[in-house]
Amino acid sequence: MTAEFQVQGQDVSVLAARFGTPLYLYDGDALRQRITDVRELLHPRLEVFYSLKANPNVSICALLHAHGAKAEVSSLTELRTARRAGVRPEDIIFLGPGKSRAELAECIGSGVHAVICESLSELKLIDEVAGELGRTAPVALRVNPSFEVKGSGLTMGGKPRQFGMDEAQLLAEPPLGKDLAHTRLMGVQVYMGTRILSGSAVVENTRQILALALRMAEHHGFELELVDIGGGLGVAYFPGEQDLDLAELAEGLNPVLDAFARAHPATRLVMELGRYLVAESGTYVARVRYTKTSLGENFAVVDGGTNHHMAAVGIGSFVKRNFPIRLLNRWDEEPTESWNVTGPLCTPNDTLGKKASLPPVREGDLVGVLRSGAYGPSASPVLFLSHGHPAEVLVLDGQAHVVREPDECEDLMRKQHLHPFAGAAG
Ligand SMILES: *Cc1c(COP(=O)(O)O)cnc(C)c1O
């Protein structure tokens, strides 16, 4: 008998047989541990808002919420998901560069804590929609800061961006909101980028964002009820990367937050976290359908691919970098061979692992892409080749639960209409 990858004592082969593959497996204990660690180590005044974009599954959101996470949402469905997960409107913020009138109306109508406004035109629309509803919209300004802080895979500051409003532009405006009868300016949000693995970069970002928030509130003459310092904390995926040390981050960050919190006892301090809360808890599991060789290289063709896990392509770098990829059903075997792990799509890009080090792979084996709980199916072309969304299973207190059914053919075909002329013989 060989050791297997397990989630809370459950063998992966048993779970795969029970639920089918391909499949996303989430470890509820790991999710719980992560949100708890973040809340216990970071300053008690810092509220953690879960960015549903990273994984919009309602059960994941509910589990994080049960352990203190609030919600940052960017679409109507995300808003309703957070509500269904039990998050109260006053613990929800809504953000996004292209909000619709319907989204704004539902945000304002449901009483979210803040609409994060990303342009002056949007500010006008917010005021108009709030007026129609007979409400006052609480609005935080999303600022594209003039400063730039290194350490993120995606730099937001100091560059032209479709997100938010430039700091210099905002400071050149006369005080906003004076002629907006249905808007209450109340906060500032800055998001510096994603995949930040440097604790000192987060500390420096935060220091600068807090100062910027004070400048904005002063210039535009509003009470600072909310400062959202963004987040973007990363996890290590690729060789050479190192995980953030949360305790070390807390050591640098907490004094900065503490000084601000004491000086501004009525201001809510928010950190938005997506990837950091969910990435490590998730494993993408696919079964090997065929093995073959081509011009001397090994190929394992598995039953799911980049249609479910686009991030595993390792885009954003010149050479493909592999996510951590392992043989799950023979967890303890030495990786002595080099394998290309590819999916069912008819495109060479459908490569989960390029020349990945694995034990000798056999048909029927289970391949796992680890650290895959964030930006999985919802950030992948799940409709490519009409395969649809994979199943999602959450293991909680030793019990496995389906938290999302896989799409069936009918689910995908239901919304198409066969036009009578399209089917007519020529
Ligand atoms: C995507 C996004 C997040 C979440 O980012 P992570 O890196 O997954 O934590 C938070 N805030 C904003 C504004 C975003 O665009």
The ligand as an SDF file (V2000), in Angstrom:
LIG
                    3D

 15 15  0  0  0  0  0  0  0  0999 V2000
   -8.6370   41.2760   -7.0240 C   0  0  0  0  0  0  0  0  0  0  0  0
   -8.7740   42.2820   -5.9770 C   0  0  0  0  0  0  0  0  0  0  0  0
   -8.6600   41.9090   -4.6340 C   0  0  0  0  0  0  0  0  0  0  0  0
   -8.2660   40.5260   -4.1950 C   0  0  0  0  0  0  0  0  0  0  0  0
   -6.9210   40.3420   -4.5190 O   0  0  0  0  0  0  0  0  0  0  0  0
   -6.0740   39.1330   -3.9270 P   0  0  0  0  0  0  0  0  0  0  0  0
   -4.7190   39.3540   -4.4830 O   0  0  0  0  0  0  0  0  0  0  0  0
   -6.7020   37.8840   -4.4040 O   0  0  0  0  0  0  0  0  0  0  0  0
   -6.1250   39.2410   -2.4510 O   0  0  0  0  0  0  0  0  0  0  0  0
   -8.8630   42.8690   -3.6770 C   0  0  0  0  0  0  0  0  0  0  0  0
   -9.1660   44.1410   -4.0290 N   0  0  0  0  0  0  0  0  0  0  0  0
   -9.2680   44.5350   -5.3030 C   0  0  0  0  0  0  0  0  0  0  0  0
   -9.5890   45.9370   -5.6170 C   0  0  0  0  0  0  0  0  0  0  0  0
   -9.0750   43.6280   -6.3290 C   0  0  0  0  0  0  0  0  0  0  0  0
   -9.1670   44.0210   -7.5990 O   0  0  0  0  0  0  0  0  0  0  0  0
  1  2  1  0
  2  3  1  0
  2 14  2  0
  3  4  1  0
  3 10  2  0
  4  5  1  0
  5  6  1  0
  6  7  2  0
  6  8  1  0
  6  9  1  0
 10 11  1  0
 11 12  2  0
 12 13  1  0
 12 14  1  0
 14 15  1  0
M  END
$$$$
